[in-house]
Amino acid sequence: MKMPVIKRLVETQTLEALVAAEEALLEEQAPAFEVEGEDEGEKLTHVFAAIFIRNHMQDHGSEFKDALREYTKKVRVSIS
């Protein structure tokens, strides 16, 4: 998971485009825009993170850094 890639997706893609990219990746197809990542799993992780962050920013009126912090908290909890 690379934060600069996630940030770029949040800044350049709409929520609808991100959801479409997630669906494409899950169907083992290429998304309509480039998603950086070493493999399909990392690309999907980047898109999923960007979706979570965009939703959090919209729902809570938060800044990117705060939404990113919430996402990383959820990742840490799921790992431990």
Helices and strands as residue ranges (DSSP letters): H 3-12, H 15-26, H 40-60, H 64-79
